[in-house]
């Protein structure tokens, strides 16, 4: 899974991307750092997701979050179906 993050801050910024997964699922890596030199710059974090063994076919929610200091951002994402 790819997560694209855009810097909305004036100037440089950095944060950590993680995924909110269904119970028992895992992501590798569990989190990924993103760094920006300027406003408007974009970065991509890549994750491999493994469902819990024996998961039934169906629709599951995976949500990306970016933590920057004490702030967390999780708005502005697209749903991708495979």
Secondary structure, 3 states (H helix, E strand, C coil): CEEEEECCCCCCEEEEEEEECCCCCEEECCEEEEEECCCCCEEEEECEEECCCCCCCCCCCCEEEEEECCEEECCCCCCCCC
